Amino acid sequence: MNFSEIIATLNTASAFELFRLRAAIDRVLDQPGWMDAVRSRLRLGQTIHYFDPRANRSNPGQILELRRKQAVVLELTTQKRWLISYAAINLDGADVNIREKPQQGLGRNEVARGDIVGFIDRNQQQRSGRIVRLNDKTVTLMCGQQQWRVAYGLLHRVVDSSASIGEIRELEICEPHSETAPDE
């Protein structure tokens, strides 16, 4: 399923149309057949990945309990227990990333809490930080000990944020291997 095309189509819909679509999707997901299909493939102690819509990312977890409509999952990274919908469990390893193509910057669906991104501040200084919160129009970043709220359109991916300020990283250029033997 091409989520980027779906998002583009949804962006042209009215609020009422989106609400109506959400109601229809919720009704379909509440049908017992969907839950039974997922639950039948799960076992206690099984390691799974589930989608967390608040963080906009996939998380690893372990099944602790199978209930009628939801599963109790231990999130492996934080050791917290969550009650999640069977529909949120990604049994087939589907790609959960939605790649938008905004005019500039990053889209709301292209970043997740914990990602490291960069931006240029009002003084034209390059800054980078870890996303601590996703808001409707901005992200909240921790840049060192300082918090920043930055619009999605001003963000860019950071390739290497481990370099200290003023440090220059040197790239090593590797020569390609030759398939012929060198001259003797």
Secondary structure, 3 states (H helix, E strand, C coil): CCHHHHHHHHCCCCHHHHHHHHHHHHHHHCCHHHHHHHHCCCCCCCEEEEEECCCCEEEEEEEEEECCCEEEEEECCCCCEEEEEHHHECCCCCCCCCCCCCCCCCCHHHCCCCCEEEEECCCCCEEEEEEEEECCCEEEEEECCEEEEEEHHHCEECCCCCCCCCCCCCCCCCCCCCCCCCCC
